[in-house]
Amino acid sequence: MSTMLERCAVNRAGTDYVVGDIHGCYGLLQAALERLDFDTARDRLFCVGDLIDRGPDSRACLELTFEPWFHAVRGNHEELAAQALKSGDWALWIENGGGWALNERSGELADLLEAALSCMPYAIEVALDEASVGIVHAEPPGDWLAIERQGHALKQQLTWARRRIASHHDARIANIDGVVVGHTILA
């Protein structure tokens, strides 16, 4: 089972980058990393979740979770996939971009997803020299420390919620210096 919060120490060897929802666009991600001269031996890439669905190569994006330089939180699309594979009811997942899974062997895909999810916490905290930045897919709690205190009660909020953004709520999150989120497209 995945942990709620993963903490990452300061990266003194290289540069840390954060990427939004990848949604199966492995080729575009690789091209962007090449433009940055990303070095897998020293740099780290953090992702706000939604590695899969909609794009042409969800499997390759999911396999990134096994790379030591790649760190991703769970998004709602990973949650959709896990629920579909667990329940056998794929309709909602397929409707939301999971059609690629129809070309996969379901048992093999279930094993891959389970292994990937075990590497994907619901939140990541990245230490910087004099600050720390949180990463969640959708909506952080008002107090970052609640992730550990309330744990599993926050899963839905961390992967699906849009209340803060919908209400233009911009109050700081307590006990963290900044938070990066994905999930909602902003123009």
FENLIN-V564290 format. One record per pair of residues at least 24 apart in sequence whose C-alpha atoms are under 10 Angstrom apart, sorted by sequence separation. I is the first residue (numbers start at 1). J is the second residue. D is the distance in whole Angstrom. If there is no record, write none. Layout:
i & j & d
I & J & D
I & J & D
//
This chain:
i & j & d
14 & 38 & 9
15 & 39 & 9
44 & 68 & 8
45 & 69 & 6
46 & 70 & 6
47 & 71 & 6
48 & 72 & 6
49 & 73 & 5
50 & 74 & 7
51 & 75 & 8
52 & 76 & 10
53 & 77 & 7
85 & 109 & 9
86 & 110 & 8
123 & 147 & 8
137 & 161 & 9
138 & 162 & 7
139 & 163 & 8
140 & 164 & 9
159 & 183 & 8
160 & 184 & 10
14 & 39 & 8
22 & 47 & 8
26 & 51 & 9
44 & 69 & 5
45 & 70 & 5
46 & 71 & 5
47 & 72 & 4
48 & 73 & 6
49 & 74 & 5
50 & 75 & 5
51 & 76 & 10
52 & 77 & 7
53 & 78 & 9
85 & 110 & 6
122 & 147 & 9
123 & 148 & 10
138 & 163 & 9
139 & 164 & 7
14 & 40 & 9
16 & 42 & 9
17 & 43 & 8
18 & 44 & 9
19 & 45 & 7
20 & 46 & 9
21 & 47 & 7
22 & 48 & 9
23 & 49 & 9
24 & 50 & 8
25 & 51 & 8
26 & 52 & 10
43 & 69 & 7
44 & 70 & 6
45 & 71 & 6
46 & 72 & 6
47 & 73 & 7
48 & 74 & 7
49 & 75 & 4
50 & 76 & 6
51 & 77 & 8
52 & 78 & 7
84 & 110 & 10
85 & 111 & 10
138 & 164 & 9
139 & 165 & 8
14 & 41 & 8
15 & 42 & 7
16 & 43 & 6
17 & 44 & 6
18 & 45 & 6
19 & 46 & 6
20 & 47 & 6
21 & 48 & 6
22 & 49 & 7
23 & 50 & 6
24 & 51 & 6
25 & 52 & 8
28 & 55 & 10
40 & 67 & 9
41 & 68 & 9
42 & 69 & 8
43 & 70 & 9
44 & 71 & 8
45 & 72 & 8
46 & 73 & 8
47 & 74 & 9
48 & 75 & 7
49 & 76 & 8
50 & 77 & 5
51 & 78 & 7
138 & 165 & 9
13 & 41 & 9
14 & 42 & 5
15 & 43 & 5
16 & 44 & 5
17 & 45 & 5
18 & 46 & 5
19 & 47 & 5
20 & 48 & 5
21 & 49 & 6
22 & 50 & 6
23 & 51 & 5
24 & 52 & 5
25 & 53 & 9
27 & 55 & 10
40 & 68 & 8
41 & 69 & 7
47 & 75 & 10
49 & 77 & 8
50 & 78 & 6
53 & 81 & 9
81 & 109 & 10
82 & 110 & 8
85 & 113 & 9
145 & 173 & 10
146 & 174 & 10
13 & 42 & 5
14 & 43 & 5
15 & 44 & 6
16 & 45 & 6
17 & 46 & 6
18 & 47 & 6
19 & 48 & 7
20 & 49 & 7
21 & 50 & 5
22 & 51 & 5
23 & 52 & 4
24 & 53 & 6
25 & 54 & 8
26 & 55 & 8
27 & 56 & 9
40 & 69 & 6
49 & 78 & 8
50 & 79 & 9
52 & 81 & 9
81 & 110 & 9
85 & 114 & 10
122 & 151 & 9
142 & 171 & 8
143 & 172 & 9
144 & 173 & 6
145 & 174 & 8
146 & 175 & 10
12 & 42 & 9
13 & 43 & 7
14 & 44 & 8
15 & 45 & 9
16 & 46 & 7
17 & 47 & 9
18 & 48 & 8
19 & 49 & 9
20 & 50 & 8
21 & 51 & 6
22 & 52 & 7
23 & 53 & 5
24 & 54 & 6
25 & 55 & 5
26 & 56 & 8
27 & 57 & 8
39 & 69 & 9
40 & 70 & 9
122 & 152 & 9
142 & 172 & 8
143 & 173 & 5
144 & 174 & 6
145 & 175 & 7
11 & 42 & 8
12 & 43 & 9
13 & 44 & 10
20 & 51 & 9
21 & 52 & 9
22 & 53 & 9
23 & 54 & 6
24 & 55 & 4
25 & 56 & 6
26 & 57 & 6
82 & 113 & 7
142 & 173 & 5
143 & 174 & 4
144 & 175 & 6
145 & 176 & 8
11 & 43 & 8
22 & 54 & 9
23 & 55 & 5
24 & 56 & 6
25 & 57 & 6
26 & 58 & 7
29 & 61 & 9
81 & 113 & 8
82 & 114 & 8
122 & 154 & 9
123 & 155 & 10
141 & 173 & 7
142 & 174 & 6
143 & 175 & 6
144 & 176 & 6
11 & 44 & 8
22 & 55 & 8
23 & 56 & 9
24 & 57 & 5
25 & 58 & 7
26 & 59 & 9
27 & 60 & 9
122 & 155 & 7
140 & 173 & 8
141 & 174 & 9
142 & 175 & 9
143 & 176 & 8
144 & 177 & 10
23 & 57 & 8
24 & 58 & 4
26 & 60 & 6
27 & 61 & 9
122 & 156 & 10
144 & 178 & 10
22 & 57 & 10
23 & 58 & 7
24 & 59 & 7
25 & 60 & 9
26 & 61 & 6
78 & 113 & 8
82 & 117 & 9
122 & 157 & 10
123 & 158 & 8
144 & 179 & 9
22 & 58 & 9
24 & 60 & 8
25 & 61 & 7
26 & 62 & 9
78 & 114 & 10
122 & 158 & 7
123 & 159 & 10
24 & 61 & 6
122 & 159 & 8
23 & 61 & 8
24 & 62 & 8
26 & 64 & 9
78 & 116 & 9
79 & 117 & 9
22 & 61 & 8
23 & 62 & 10
78 & 117 & 8
134 & 173 & 10
140 & 179 & 8
22 & 62 & 10
53 & 93 & 9
54 & 94 & 10
58 & 98 & 9
139 & 179 & 9
140 & 180 & 9
53 & 94 & 9
59 & 100 & 9
134 & 175 & 10
139 & 180 & 9
140 & 181 & 8
54 & 96 & 8
55 & 97 & 8
58 & 100 & 7
59 & 101 & 9
74 & 116 & 10
78 & 120 & 10
134 & 176 & 7
138 & 180 & 9
139 & 181 & 7
53 & 96 & 7
54 & 97 & 5
55 & 98 & 10
57 & 100 & 8
58 & 101 & 9
74 & 117 & 7
132 & 175 & 9
133 & 176 & 6
134 & 177 & 8
135 & 178 & 9
136 & 179 & 7
137 & 180 & 8
138 & 181 & 6
139 & 182 & 9
53 & 97 & 5
54 & 98 & 7
56 & 100 & 8
72 & 116 & 10
73 & 117 & 9
74 & 118 & 10
132 & 176 & 6
133 & 177 & 6
134 & 178 & 6
135 & 179 & 6
136 & 180 & 7
137 & 181 & 5
138 & 182 & 6
139 & 183 & 9
52 & 97 & 8
53 & 98 & 5
54 & 99 & 8
55 & 100 & 9
59 & 104 & 9
72 & 117 & 9
74 & 119 & 9
75 & 120 & 9
131 & 176 & 8
132 & 177 & 6
133 & 178 & 5
134 & 179 & 4
135 & 180 & 5
136 & 181 & 5
137 & 182 & 5
138 & 183 & 5
139 & 184 & 10
52 & 98 & 8
53 & 99 & 8
54 & 100 & 8
73 & 119 & 9
74 & 120 & 6
75 & 121 & 10
131 & 177 & 6
132 & 178 & 7
133 & 179 & 5
134 & 180 & 6
135 & 181 & 6
136 & 182 & 7
137 & 183 & 6
138 & 184 & 8
53 & 100 & 7
72 & 119 & 8
73 & 120 & 5
74 & 121 & 6
75 & 122 & 8
130 & 177 & 9
131 & 178 & 9
132 & 179 & 9
133 & 180 & 7
134 & 181 & 9
135 & 182 & 9
136 & 183 & 9
137 & 184 & 9
52 & 100 & 9
53 & 101 & 9
71 & 119 & 8
72 & 120 & 6
73 & 121 & 5
74 & 122 & 5
52 & 101 & 10
63 & 112 & 8
66 & 115 & 9
70 & 119 & 10
71 & 120 & 7
72 & 121 & 7
73 & 122 & 5
74 & 123 & 8
128 & 177 & 10
59 & 109 & 9
62 & 112 & 8
63 & 113 & 9
65 & 115 & 9
66 & 116 & 7
71 & 121 & 9
72 & 122 & 9
73 & 123 & 6
126 & 176 & 10
127 & 177 & 10
21 & 72 & 10
62 & 113 & 7
65 & 116 & 6
72 & 123 & 8
73 & 124 & 7
125 & 176 & 8
18 & 70 & 10
20 & 72 & 10
63 & 115 & 9
64 & 116 & 8
65 & 117 & 8
66 & 118 & 10
67 & 119 & 10
72 & 124 & 8
16 & 69 & 9
17 & 70 & 10
18 & 71 & 9
19 & 72 & 9
59 & 112 & 9
62 & 115 & 10
63 & 116 & 7
65 & 118 & 9
66 & 119 & 7
71 & 124 & 8
125 & 178 & 10
126 & 179 & 10
18 & 72 & 9
21 & 75 & 8
23 & 77 & 9
59 & 113 & 9
62 & 116 & 7
65 & 119 & 6
66 & 120 & 10
125 & 179 & 9
62 & 117 & 9
65 & 120 & 7
124 & 179 & 10
21 & 77 & 10
124 & 180 & 10
75 & 136 & 8
76 & 137 & 8
73 & 135 & 7
74 & 136 & 8
75 & 137 & 5
76 & 138 & 8
8 & 71 & 9
72 & 135 & 9
73 & 136 & 6
74 & 137 & 7
75 & 138 & 7
72 & 136 & 9
73 & 137 & 7
74 & 138 & 10
6 & 71 & 9
72 & 137 & 9
6 & 72 & 10
6 & 73 & 9
5 & 73 & 9
4 & 73 & 9
4 & 74 & 10
2 & 73 & 10
49 & 120 & 9
2 & 74 & 9
49 & 121 & 10
24 & 97 & 10
47 & 120 & 10
49 & 122 & 9
23 & 97 & 9
48 & 122 & 10
49 & 123 & 10
48 & 123 & 9
24 & 100 & 10
48 & 124 & 9
79 & 155 & 10
47 & 124 & 10
79 & 156 & 9
46 & 124 & 9
76 & 155 & 10
46 & 126 & 9
75 & 155 & 10
76 & 156 & 9
79 & 159 & 8
74 & 155 & 9
75 & 156 & 10
78 & 159 & 9
79 & 160 & 9
76 & 158 & 9
77 & 159 & 9
75 & 158 & 8
76 & 159 & 5
77 & 160 & 9
74 & 158 & 8
75 & 159 & 5
76 & 160 & 6
73 & 158 & 9
74 & 159 & 7
75 & 160 & 8
76 & 161 & 10
49 & 135 & 9
73 & 159 & 9
48 & 135 & 6
49 & 136 & 8
50 & 137 & 8
47 & 135 & 8
48 & 136 & 6
49 & 137 & 6
46 & 135 & 8
47 & 136 & 9
48 & 137 & 5
49 & 138 & 9
47 & 137 & 9
48 & 138 & 8
77 & 183 & 10
75 & 182 & 9
76 & 183 & 8
73 & 181 & 10
75 & 183 & 8
50 & 159 & 9
16 & 126 & 9
49 & 159 & 9
48 & 159 & 10
2 & 114 & 9
16 & 128 & 10
1 & 114 & 9
2 & 115 & 10
6 & 119 & 10
1 & 115 & 9
2 & 116 & 9
3 & 117 & 10
6 & 120 & 9
7 & 121 & 10
2 & 117 & 6
3 & 118 & 8
5 & 120 & 9
6 & 121 & 6
11 & 126 & 9
1 & 117 & 8
2 & 118 & 4
3 & 119 & 8
4 & 120 & 9
5 & 121 & 6
6 & 122 & 8
7 & 123 & 9
8 & 124 & 7
9 & 125 & 9
10 & 126 & 7
11 & 127 & 8
12 & 128 & 9
21 & 137 & 8
1 & 118 & 5
2 & 119 & 6
3 & 120 & 8
4 & 121 & 5
5 & 122 & 6
6 & 123 & 6
7 & 124 & 6
8 & 125 & 6
9 & 126 & 6
10 & 127 & 5
11 & 128 & 8
12 & 129 & 9
18 & 135 & 9
20 & 137 & 9
1 & 119 & 9
2 & 120 & 6
3 & 121 & 5
4 & 122 & 5
5 & 123 & 5
6 & 124 & 5
7 & 125 & 5
8 & 126 & 5
9 & 127 & 5
10 & 128 & 5
11 & 129 & 9
1 & 120 & 9
2 & 121 & 5
3 & 122 & 7
4 & 123 & 6
5 & 124 & 5
6 & 125 & 6
7 & 126 & 6
8 & 127 & 6
9 & 128 & 8
10 & 129 & 7
1 & 121 & 9
2 & 122 & 8
3 & 123 & 9
4 & 124 & 8
5 & 125 & 7
6 & 126 & 9
7 & 127 & 8
8 & 128 & 9
9 & 129 & 10
10 & 130 & 10
3 & 124 & 10
10 & 131 & 10
10 & 132 & 9
9 & 132 & 9
8 & 132 & 10
7 & 132 & 10
8 & 133 & 10
7 & 134 & 9
6 & 134 & 10
5 & 134 & 10
6 & 135 & 10
5 & 135 & 10
5 & 136 & 10
48 & 180 & 7
49 & 181 & 9
50 & 182 & 8
47 & 180 & 9
48 & 181 & 6
49 & 182 & 7
50 & 183 & 8
47 & 181 & 9
48 & 182 & 5
49 & 183 & 8
47 & 182 & 9
48 & 183 & 8
5 & 145 & 10
5 & 147 & 7
4 & 147 & 7
5 & 148 & 7
4 & 148 & 7
3 & 148 & 10
4 & 150 & 10
5 & 151 & 9
4 & 151 & 6
3 & 151 & 9
4 & 152 & 7
3 & 152 & 9
4 & 154 & 9
4 & 155 & 8
4 & 158 & 10
20 & 180 & 9
21 & 181 & 9
22 & 182 & 10
19 & 180 & 9
20 & 181 & 8
21 & 182 & 6
18 & 180 & 8
19 & 181 & 10
20 & 182 & 6
21 & 183 & 7
18 & 181 & 10
19 & 182 & 9
20 & 183 & 8
21 & 184 & 9
20 & 184 & 10
21 & 185 & 10
20 & 185 & 10
//
